[in-house]
Amino acid sequence: MIKMLVLDLDGTILNFEKEVSPRDIEAIKTIMDHGVQLTIATGRLDHEIEAVLKMMDLEGKANRISQNGAFGYDKDGSHIHSHTFEPTHVKEVFQAAVHEELITTVSTEKDVYVKEESKGLEAMKKRMFRPVIIEPNLADQLGTIIHPSKISLHGANIALKQMQQRIEEQFGDVLDTFISDPACLDLMPKNISKGAGIEHLLESFDIEPNEIACVGDSFNDLSMFSLTTHSYAMSQAEPAVKEQASQVVPSVAKAIEHLLDQKEA
């Protein structure tokens, strides 16, 4: 039996309306009753993980890996690791990421910033758990007052993929990029990923990578899929994501059912 279950949020246990299926909640609690630790690994901020755990009545009962591995805490709130952009790079990366067809956001551990109001920002705000901060001097404050862990671009998927190629060509030696959602491209400091964040966590618990199971739906989940043979991709994920998973499932509940069936076999 596995010792830890790692779950993505958006598109996995959290739908577009910021809701969690009661069936998934029941299944998660069931596998935890079997002694399996719960870890949430997401591109979202840490306080958003805490908000979702509260929705599921699981406050203080899960380890937390936020912003694609930039920050990690155990279920007791003890700090495991944290990473932010080097000040020498972040302003140049931000300027390159600004595009008239896309919304560019900057995330620190606790807040999300934009330079100005823009078309489409209101719809994006509805998916978040805290207000976005409008900061007209954002570019000047990067690396001095504001220390980002993630820069994200939001918009049409085809535009994001084009931007991803351009950013990688220009900054591939200092950052990694992930399509974390069909409408979101994340730019992260080099070698920061969900997989790396999970490895930090496993070291602190003395758990082997193949003693975990992971469930996700996006390209930023591939680094955690590569850690274990117990990897599950959601059925709505892109083909390239599903190809990297051991199983494809329609829900978290189905993934947990499969894991519990393996235990009993």
FIPABA-216591 format. One line per 2 residues: their letters; for each residue x, y, z of N, C-alpha, C, O. Coordinates in pm, whole numbers. Layout:
BEGIN
A) X:Y:Z:X:Y:Z:X:Y:Z:X:Y:Z ~ ...
***
This chain:
BEGIN
MI) 84:-120:0:0:0:0:88:125:0:192:127:65 ~ 47:225:-71:121:350:-73:116:418:64:30:388:147
KM) 210:511:86:215:584:213:169:730:199:138:796:298 ~ 167:779:75:127:918:53:51:933:-78:91:877:-180
LV) -58:1008:-75:-135:1042:-194:-115:1190:-223:-140:1275:-138 ~ -70:1221:-346:-44:1360:-386:-148:1401:-490:-162:1336:-593
LD) -219:1508:-461:-327:1553:-549:-303:1695:-599:-268:1784:-522 ~ -323:1715:-728:-329:1846:-789:-464:1910:-752:-555:1840:-706
LD) -477:2040:-771:-605:2106:-745:-686:2126:-873:-775:2047:-903 ~ -655:2233:-949:-740:2268:-1064:-747:2157:-1167:-644:2107:-1213
GT) -869:2120:-1202:-889:2016:-1301:-875:1876:-1246:-893:1778:-1318 ~ -843:1865:-1117:-827:1734:-1054:-927:1717:-941:-1019:1636:-952
IL) -910:1792:-832:-1015:1788:-728:-1096:1917:-725:-1201:1923:-661 ~ -1049:2020:-795:-1118:2149:-793:-1169:2181:-933:-1092:2182:-1029
NF) -1301:2207:-945:-1354:2239:-1077:-1346:2389:-1104:-1294:2464:-1023 ~ -1398:2432:-1218:-1384:2571:-1262:-1457:2667:-1170:-1425:2786:-1166
EK) -1555:2617:-1095:-1633:2700:-1002:-1577:2693:-860:-1645:2733:-765 ~ -1454:2642:-845:-1388:2629:-715:-1465:2536:-621:-1478:2562:-502
EV) -1517:2427:-677:-1592:2329:-599:-1518:2195:-599:-1445:2162:-693 ~ -1539:2117:-493:-1484:1983:-482:-1599:1884:-473:-1694:1907:-397
SP) -1593:1777:-548:-1697:1676:-548:-1708:1607:-412:-1607:1563:-358 ~ -1829:1597:-356:-1847:1524:-230:-1795:1381:-238:-1745:1327:-139
RD) -1808:1318:-355:-1759:1181:-372:-1607:1176:-360:-1552:1082:-302 ~ -1539:1278:-415:-1393:1283:-403:-1351:1304:-258:-1257:1242:-210
IE) -1423:1393:-189:-1391:1419:-48:-1404:1292:34:-1318:1260:116 ~ -1512:1219:11:-1534:1093:85:-1422:993:57:-1373:926:148
AI) -1382:984:-71:-1276:889:-107:-1143:930:-45:-1068:845:2 ~ -1113:1059:-45:-988:1107:14:-984:1073:163:-882:1025:213
KT) -1093:1096:232:-1097:1066:376:-1086:916:400:-1028:873:500 ~ -1142:837:311:-1134:691:325:-991:642:316:-947:562:399
IM) -916:690:216:-778:642:202:-690:697:315:-594:632:354 ~ -724:814:367:-650:866:482:-676:779:606:-588:762:691
DH) -796:726:615:-829:634:726:-747:506:719:-732:436:819 ~ -693:476:600:-605:359:584:-459:394:616:-369:313:590
GV) -436:511:670:-300:549:711:-218:617:604:-96:632:619 ~ -282:660:495:-211:725:384:-210:877:407:-315:937:429
QL) -90:938:401:-79:1083:414:-133:1151:289:-123:1098:179 ~ -192:1269:308:-240:1349:197:-147:1468:174:-107:1536:269
TI) -112:1490:48:-34:1607:8:-104:1675:-109:-144:1608:-204 ~ -119:1806:-101:-171:1884:-214:-53:1950:-283:27:2018:-218
AT) -42:1931:-415:66:1993:-494:1:2068:-610:-64:2008:-695 ~ 19:2199:-612:-56:2282:-706:27:2402:-752:129:2435:-692
GR) -19:2466:-858:39:2592:-900:-14:2709:-821:40:2820:-829 ~ -120:2688:-744:-181:2794:-664:-96:2830:-543:1:2761:-510
LD) -135:2940:-476:-67:2985:-356:-103:2897:-237:-202:2825:-239 ~ -18:2904:-134:-37:2820:-16:-170:2848:53:-237:2754:96
HE) -209:2975:64:-335:3005:133:-455:2951:56:-561:2926:114 ~ -439:2932:-76:-548:2873:-154:-560:2724:-125:-671:2670:-121
IE) -446:2657:-103:-452:2517:-60:-527:2508:72:-614:2422:88 ~ -494:2596:165:-559:2594:296:-710:2617:282:-789:2557:355
AV) -749:2705:188:-892:2730:166:-964:2605:115:-1075:2575:158 ~ -898:2532:25:-960:2410:-28:-966:2302:80:-1065:2229:89
LK) -862:2291:160:-863:2193:269:-977:2224:368:-1041:2133:420 ~ -1000:2352:392:-1111:2391:480:-1244:2350:420:-1333:2305:492
MM) -1259:2366:288:-1381:2324:220:-1406:2175:239:-1521:2131:247 ~ -1298:2096:246:-1309:1951:258:-1308:1904:404:-1309:1784:431
DL) -1305:2001:498:-1296:1968:641:-1169:1889:671:-1171:1792:746 ~ -1058:1932:609:-929:1865:628:-820:1965:668:-703:1946:637
EG) -859:2071:737:-762:2170:782:-656:2105:871:-689:2030:963 ~ -530:2136:842:-422:2085:924:-397:1936:909:-330:1875:992
KA) -451:1877:803:-438:1733:785:-366:1694:656:-363:1576:620 ~ -309:1792:587:-240:1762:460:-113:1843:447:-106:1958:491
NR) -11:1783:387:110:1855:349:76:1943:229:-16:1914:153 ~ 153:2053:212:119:2150:108:240:2188:25:342:2232:78
IS) 230:2169:-106:332:2213:-201:264:2311:-296:176:2273:-373 ~ 305:2436:-289:238:2540:-366:328:2596:-476:450:2576:-477
QN) 264:2666:-570:332:2732:-681:430:2640:-754:546:2673:-774 ~ 379:2524:-791:457:2426:-870:586:2384:-801:685:2354:-868
GA) 585:2381:-668:703:2334:-596:789:2442:-536:892:2412:-476 ~ 749:2569:-550:830:2679:-496:830:2680:-343:928:2722:-281
FG) 719:2636:-282:708:2638:-137:653:2504:-87:568:2443:-152 ~ 702:2460:28:655:2335:85:640:2343:235:727:2395:305
YD) 527:2291:286:501:2285:430:442:2148:463:369:2090:383 ~ 474:2097:581:409:1973:622:273:2006:685:238:2123:699
KD) 199:1903:723:62:1925:771:56:2006:900:-48:2064:932 ~ 167:2009:974:172:2088:1097:211:2233:1071:218:2314:1164
GS) 236:2266:945:274:2403:909:422:2430:915:464:2544:901 ~ 503:2327:937:648:2345:942:703:2365:801:667:2292:709
HI) 790:2463:785:849:2496:655:943:2385:609:1028:2339:686 ~ 928:2342:483:1015:2239:425:1116:2303:330:1235:2275:338
HS) 1069:2389:239:1158:2455:145:1089:2574:81:966:2585:86 ~ 1167:2663:22:1111:2776:-53:1213:2826:-155:1334:2819:-132
HT) 1163:2877:-269:1249:2926:-376:1183:3046:-443:1061:3046:-462 ~ 1261:3147:-479:1212:3261:-556:1310:3292:-669:1421:3239:-673
FE) 1266:3378:-760:1352:3419:-871:1474:3496:-822:1467:3568:-722 ~ 1585:3481:-892:1702:3566:-867:1668:3709:-909:1616:3729:-1019
PT) 1695:3808:-826:1663:3948:-860:1723:3994:-993:1665:4078:-1061 ~ 1838:3940:-1028:1905:3984:-1151:1830:3943:-1277:1853:4001:-1383
HV) 1741:3845:-1268:1672:3794:-1387:1526:3837:-1395:1471:3848:-1505 ~ 1463:3862:-1282:1318:3866:-1279:1259:3984:-1358:1155:3969:-1421
KE) 1324:4101:-1355:1269:4215:-1429:1271:4189:-1580:1175:4221:-1650 ~ 1379:4132:-1628:1392:4104:-1771:1290:3999:-1814:1230:4010:-1921
VF) 1270:3896:-1732:1171:3793:-1763:1032:3854:-1766:954:3826:-1857 ~ 1000:3936:-1668:868:3999:-1663:842:4083:-1787:735:4073:-1847
QA) 937:4166:-1827:918:4250:-1944:893:4167:-2069:811:4205:-2153 ~ 962:4054:-2081:944:3967:-2197:809:3897:-2194:754:3861:-2298
AV) 754:3879:-2072:627:3805:-2057:504:3893:-2078:393:3842:-2091 ~ 523:4025:-2081:409:4116:-2102:369:4114:-2249:450:4138:-2338
HE) 241:4084:-2273:190:4072:-2409:47:4123:-2411:-31:4093:-2321 ~ 11:4199:-2512:-121:4263:-2516:-236:4164:-2520:-348:4198:-2479
EL) -212:4042:-2569:-320:3943:-2576:-331:3858:-2450:-423:3777:-2437 ~ -237:3877:-2356:-232:3792:-2238:-232:3876:-2110:-188:3991:-2112
IT) -281:3819:-2002:-272:3882:-1871:-149:3825:-1801:-136:3703:-1788 ~ -60:3911:-1756:62:3868:-1688:48:3895:-1538:28:4009:-1496
TV) 60:3790:-1457:52:3804:-1312:186:3765:-1249:261:3684:-1305 ~ 213:3822:-1135:334:3793:-1058:291:3742:-921:211:3807:-853
ST) 343:3627:-880:306:3569:-751:425:3568:-655:536:3528:-692 ~ 400:3613:-533:492:3591:-423:433:3476:-342:337:3413:-386
EK) 489:3447:-226:434:3336:-148:288:3360:-110:210:3265:-105 ~ 250:3485:-84:118:3512:-29:26:3591:-121:-96:3592:-98
DV) 79:3659:-224:-3:3751:-303:19:3735:-453:120:3682:-498 ~ -81:3784:-529:-73:3787:-675:-89:3932:-720:-181:4002:-677
YV) 2:3976:-807:4:4114:-855:-17:4121:-1005:23:4031:-1079 ~ -80:4231:-1049:-82:4267:-1191:-48:4416:-1200:-64:4490:-1103
KE) -1:4457:-1315:38:4598:-1333:-83:4687:-1347:-81:4802:-1303 ~ -190:4636:-1410:-307:4719:-1437:-429:4632:-1463:-418:4513:-1493
ES) -544:4694:-1453:-667:4626:-1491:-663:4600:-1642:-610:4680:-1718 ~ -721:4487:-1683:-721:4456:-1825:-839:4368:-1860:-903:4309:-1772
KG) -868:4359:-1987:-977:4275:-2035:-951:4129:-1996:-842:4077:-2021 ~ -1047:4067:-1938:-1034:3927:-1898:-989:3908:-1755:-998:3796:-1702
LE) -940:4013:-1690:-892:3999:-1552:-1004:3963:-1456:-984:3886:-1362 ~ -1123:4019:-1479:-1235:3994:-1389:-1271:3846:-1386:-1299:3791:-1279
AM) -1270:3781:-1503:-1301:3637:-1508:-1195:3556:-1434:-1228:3458:-1368 ~ -1070:3597:-1447:-961:3526:-1379:-973:3541:-1227:-947:3447:-1153
KK) -1014:3660:-1181:-1028:3685:-1037:-1127:3588:-972:-1110:3548:-857 ~ -1231:3551:-1047:-1336:3465:-992:-1283:3327:-956:-1343:3257:-874
RM) -1173:3288:-1015:-1115:3156:-988:-1020:3160:-869:-971:3055:-826 ~ -995:3278:-815:-897:3292:-709:-967:3306:-573:-1086:3335:-566
FR) -890:3285:-467:-946:3287:-333:-915:3417:-259:-962:3437:-147 ~ -836:3506:-321:-801:3633:-260:-791:3739:-368:-761:3705:-483
PV) -814:3867:-336:-808:3971:-440:-669:3981:-504:-567:3959:-439 ~ -669:4016:-633:-545:4045:-704:-504:4188:-671:-589:4277:-667
II) -376:4211:-647:-327:4345:-615:-285:4417:-743:-204:4366:-819 ~ -342:4536:-765:-305:4618:-879:-188:4707:-837:-200:4788:-746
EP) -74:4691:-905:46:4768:-870:105:4829:-997:177:4762:-1071 ~ 76:4959:-1023:126:5023:-1145:278:5022:-1157:331:5022:-1268
NL) 349:5021:-1044:496:5021:-1045:554:4880:-1030:666:4863:-982 ~ 478:4782:-1070:517:4643:-1050:655:4614:-1108:739:4554:-1040
AD) 680:4654:-1231:808:4623:-1295:927:4677:-1217:1030:4610:-1207 ~ 913:4798:-1161:1023:4859:-1086:1046:4792:-951:1157:4795:-898
QL) 942:4731:-895:951:4674:-760:998:4528:-759:1028:4474:-653 ~ 1004:4466:-876:1045:4326:-883:1191:4310:-841:1279:4383:-887
GT) 1214:4214:-753:1349:4185:-708:1398:4274:-597:1506:4252:-542 ~ 1318:4377:-561:1356:4467:-451:1248:4464:-342:1272:4417:-231
II) 1130:4515:-375:1018:4513:-280:936:4386:-296:892:4326:-198 ~ 916:4346:-420:837:4225:-451:932:4116:-499:1007:4136:-595
HP) 929:4001:-433:1020:3891:-466:938:3773:-519:886:3693:-441 ~ 926:3762:-651:836:3662:-710:891:3519:-705:1012:3496:-713
SK) 801:3427:-691:832:3285:-704:776:3230:-836:815:3122:-881 ~ 684:3307:-897:621:3260:-1021:569:3379:-1100:514:3474:-1043
IS) 587:3373:-1232:524:3468:-1323:432:3386:-1413:475:3286:-1470 ~ 307:3428:-1426:210:3351:-1504:148:3435:-1614:129:3556:-1599
LH) 118:3369:-1725:48:3433:-1835:-84:3362:-1855:-90:3239:-1853 ~ -189:3440:-1875:-324:3385:-1884:-388:3430:-2016:-384:3548:-2051
GA) -447:3334:-2088:-510:3367:-2214:-537:3246:-2299:-544:3134:-2248 ~ -551:3265:-2429:-580:3155:-2521:-463:3058:-2529:-347:3099:-2530
NI) -495:2930:-2534:-393:2826:-2529:-291:2838:-2642:-172:2818:-2620 ~ -337:2870:-2762:-243:2878:-2875:-145:2993:-2855:-28:2982:-2890
AL) -193:3106:-2798:-104:3219:-2772:-5:3184:-2662:111:3227:-2666 ~ -50:3108:-2563:39:3067:-2454:150:2976:-2505:265:2990:-2464
KQ) 116:2884:-2593:218:2793:-2646:321:2867:-2731:439:2834:-2731 ~ 274:2967:-2803:367:3049:-2882:460:3127:-2790:581:3136:-2814
MQ) 403:3184:-2682:483:3258:-2585:580:3165:-2512:694:3202:-2485 ~ 535:3044:-2481:620:2946:-2413:746:2918:-2496:856:2914:-2441
QR) 730:2899:-2625:845:2873:-2711:941:2991:-2712:1063:2974:-2706 ~ 886:3112:-2720:971:3232:-2724:1046:3252:-2592:1164:3284:-2591
IE) 975:3232:-2481:1037:3250:-2349:1147:3146:-2327:1253:3178:-2274 ~ 1121:3022:-2367:1221:2917:-2349:1346:2945:-2432:1458:2920:-2387
EQ) 1328:2996:-2553:1443:3029:-2637:1526:3140:-2576:1649:3140:-2588 ~ 1462:3234:-2509:1531:3350:-2455:1586:3328:-2315:1693:3379:-2280
FG) 1512:3250:-2232:1549:3238:-2091:1559:3093:-2042:1553:3067:-1922 ~ 1575:3001:-2135:1576:2859:-2098:1685:2820:-2000:1675:2716:-1935
DV) 1789:2902:-1990:1898:2868:-1898:1870:2913:-1755:1941:2871:-1663 ~ 1768:2998:-1733:1742:3048:-1597:1602:3015:-1546:1573:3036:-1428
LD) 1513:2964:-1633:1379:2931:-1586:1322:2811:-1658:1371:2771:-1764 ~ 1218:2754:-1600:1141:2646:-1661:999:2695:-1684:951:2784:-1613
TF) 931:2639:-1783:794:2679:-1815:702:2558:-1808:741:2447:-1841 ~ 578:2582:-1765:479:2476:-1756:343:2530:-1801:302:2638:-1759
IS) 274:2456:-1886:133:2483:-1910:59:2415:-1795:38:2294:-1798 ~ 20:2493:-1696:-41:2436:-1575:-191:2426:-1587:-256:2364:-1502
DP) -247:2486:-1689:-391:2489:-1714:-404:2527:-1860:-317:2599:-1910 ~ -507:2484:-1933:-517:2521:-2074:-508:2671:-2098:-468:2714:-2206
AC) -545:2751:-1997:-543:2896:-2012:-433:2962:-1929:-440:3083:-1905 ~ -332:2886:-1885:-229:2944:-1799:-91:2885:-1827:-74:2763:-1830
LD) 7:2974:-1847:147:2936:-1862:224:2989:-1742:220:3109:-1714 ~ 294:2900:-1670:372:2940:-1554:521:2945:-1588:573:2854:-1653
LM) 587:3050:-1545:732:3065:-1557:790:3054:-1417:751:3129:-1328 ~ 884:2961:-1398:937:2931:-1266:1089:2937:-1265:1152:2916:-1368
PK) 1150:2966:-1148:1295:2955:-1139:1342:2816:-1181:1269:2718:-1163 ~ 1460:2805:-1235:1513:2679:-1286:1510:2569:-1180:1541:2593:-1063
NI) 1473:2449:-1224:1474:2328:-1141:1374:2330:-1027:1388:2255:-930 ~ 1271:2416:-1037:1161:2414:-940:1043:2345:-1008:1003:2384:-1118
SK) 989:2245:-943:877:2170:-1001:802:2100:-889:851:2092:-776 ~ 685:2050:-921:612:1971:-822:692:1849:-781:695:1812:-663
GA) 757:1786:-877:836:1667:-846:948:1697:-749:970:1622:-654 ~ 1019:1810:-771:1128:1848:-681:1074:1881:-543:1135:1847:-442
GI) 958:1948:-538:896:1979:-410:857:1854:-334:875:1846:-212 ~ 803:1756:-405:766:1629:-341:889:1557:-288:885:1499:-180
EH) 998:1561:-363:1121:1495:-318:1171:1555:-186:1217:1481:-99 ~ 1162:1688:-171:1198:1751:-44:1111:1696:69:1159:1667:179
LL) 983:1683:40:888:1634:141:916:1489:177:913:1452:295 ~ 944:1406:77:970:1265:103:1095:1245:188:1100:1155:272
ES) 1194:1328:167:1316:1319:249:1285:1342:395:1339:1273:482 ~ 1197:1437:424:1166:1468:563:1083:1358:629:1084:1345:751
FD) 1012:1278:549:929:1171:603:991:1033:585:935:933:629 ~ 1108:1027:518:1175:900:491:1082:804:415:1068:687:450
IE) 1020:858:311:932:780:223:998:770:86:1051:868:35 ~ 994:651:27:1051:629:-106:954:681:-213:832:674:-193
PN) 1006:732:-326:918:785:-430:811:687:-477:698:728:-506 ~ 846:558:-485:745:464:-535:644:423:-427:560:336:-449
EI) 655:487:-310:555:465:-205:449:575:-205:371:588:-111 ~ 447:654:-314:345:758:-327:262:732:-452:304:660:-543
AC) 143:792:-455:59:794:-575:26:939:-605:7:1019:-514 ~ 21:974:-734:-3:1113:-776:-120:1118:-872:-136:1030:-957
VG) -201:1222:-859:-313:1244:-951:-306:1388:-1001:-297:1481:-921 ~ -312:1407:-1133:-306:1541:-1191:-362:1544:-1332:-406:1442:-1385
DS) -358:1663:-1392:-420:1676:-1525:-342:1763:-1623:-385:1780:-1737 ~ -228:1819:-1580:-159:1916:-1665:-10:1886:-1678:43:1796:-1613
FN) 56:1964:-1763:198:1941:-1788:283:1966:-1664:391:1907:-1650 ~ 237:2052:-1573:314:2075:-1451:305:1957:-1354:370:1957:-1250
DL) 224:1856:-1389:214:1735:-1307:309:1625:-1353:326:1525:-1283 ~ 371:1642:-1469:456:1536:-1523:576:1507:-1436:621:1392:-1428
SM) 630:1609:-1370:747:1586:-1285:713:1498:-1166:800:1425:-1117 ~ 590:1503:-1118:553:1413:-1008:513:1276:-1062:532:1175:-994
FS) 457:1270:-1182:428:1141:-1244:556:1059:-1259:556:936:-1244 ~ 667:1128:-1290:793:1057:-1317:853:994:-1191:946:914:-1201
LT) 802:1030:-1074:858:978:-950:809:837:-917:878:762:-846 ~ 693:800:-967:628:678:-919:554:604:-1030:515:664:-1130
TH) 535:476:-1012:454:398:-1106:305:414:-1076:220:372:-1154 ~ 274:476:-961:133:497:-922:91:638:-962:68:723:-876
SY) 81:663:-1092:47:796:-1143:-84:790:-1220:-107:699:-1300 ~ -169:889:-1195:-303:892:-1254:-327:1027:-1321:-312:1132:-1259
AM) -364:1023:-1448:-401:1144:-1521:-552:1149:-1535:-617:1047:-1557 ~ -607:1269:-1523:-750:1286:-1541:-787:1266:-1689:-708:1298:-1778
SQ) -906:1216:-1712:-945:1179:-1848:-956:1299:-1942:-946:1283:-2063 ~ -976:1420:-1888:-985:1539:-1973:-850:1600:-2004:-843:1700:-2075
AE) -741:1542:-1951:-606:1594:-1975:-568:1580:-2122:-625:1499:-2195 ~ -470:1660:-2164:-421:1650:-2301:-354:1513:-2322:-299:1457:-2227
PA) -359:1460:-2444:-300:1328:-2472:-156:1314:-2425:-118:1209:-2373 ~ -75:1419:-2442:65:1411:-2402:82:1396:-2251:182:1341:-2205
VK) -15:1444:-2174:-13:1426:-2028:-55:1284:-1993:8:1218:-1911 ~ -162:1238:-2055:-213:1102:-2026:-111:995:-2063:-104:890:-1999
EQ) -33:1021:-2166:68:922:-2209:174:898:-2103:235:791:-2100 ~ 196:996:-2015:300:985:-1913:250:924:-1782:328:903:-1690
AS) 121:897:-1773:64:842:-1650:45:691:-1661:31:637:-1771 ~ 45:625:-1548:22:480:-1546:-124:446:-1572:-155:344:-1633
QV) -214:534:-1525:-357:511:-1540:-425:642:-1579:-375:750:-1549 ~ -539:630:-1646:-623:746:-1677:-756:725:-1607:-818:620:-1620
VP) -801:826:-1533:-923:812:-1452:-1014:933:-1473:-967:1041:-1507 ~ -1146:915:-1451:-1239:1027:-1465:-1250:1113:-1340:-1306:1222:-1345
SV) -1197:1063:-1228:-1210:1138:-1102:-1105:1091:-1002:-1046:984:-1017 ~ -1083:1173:-900:-993:1134:-791:-1049:1012:-720:-974:923:-679
AK) -1181:1007:-704:-1244:893:-636:-1211:762:-707:-1188:660:-642 ~ -1209:765:-840:-1177:643:-916:-1031:604:-898:-1000:485:-890
AI) -942:702:-891:-801:672:-866:-784:606:-730:-709:509:-716 ~ -853:660:-629:-843:604:-494:-905:465:-490:-852:376:-423
EH) -1015:446:-560:-1076:312:-567:-977:211:-624:-966:99:-574 ~ -905:251:-729:-805:163:-790:-694:131:-691:-650:17:-683
LL) -647:231:-617:-542:209:-519:-586:115:-407:-509:29:-365 ~ -709:132:-360:-759:45:-254:-783:-96:-304:-765:-192:-229
DQ) -822:-110:-429:-839:-244:-488:-704:-315:-497:-696:-436:-475 ~ -598:-241:-529:-465:-301:-533:-421:-350:-397:-354:-452:-386
KE) -458:-277:-294:-422:-314:-158:-486:-448:-119:-425:-532:-52 ~ -612:-464:-164:-688:-584:-126:-652:-703:-213:-676:-818:-174
A) -592:-679:-331:-560:-789:-423:-447:-877:-369:-408:-974:-433
***
